[in-house]
Amino acid sequence: AFYQLRLFVEYKASIAGVPVVFVPPAYTSQTCSRCGHVHPIKGKSYRSGKSFKCGHCGFEHDADINAALNIAALGLSVIQPKSPGISCQLKGQLNLFSTNYFELG
């Protein structure tokens, strides 16, 4: 059960003094973890089953690992807000990590 896992993680993290950050998983497996690009056509995706291949920068990876990298980066951006942040390296592209896309917290 995910709720029980969440309780265990929160409990152990509080003992260790580690913050727990909940990140919405929406679109994390459809966003390139290297450049932050999302397919420009609504309803289309660079994810194909278990594979992810960015049509913008060519990055290829397992879709779940790509999502995990995005979730980790989003979590770090909340914990370390003064860090350079997450942004697309290529200008003018839709970016999951833009503050206009959604808010965390």
Secondary structure by P-SEA (a helix, b strand, c coil): caaaaaaaaaaaaaaacbbbbbbcccccccccccccccccccccccccccbbbbccccccccaaaaaaaaaaaaaaaaacccccccccccccccccccccccccc
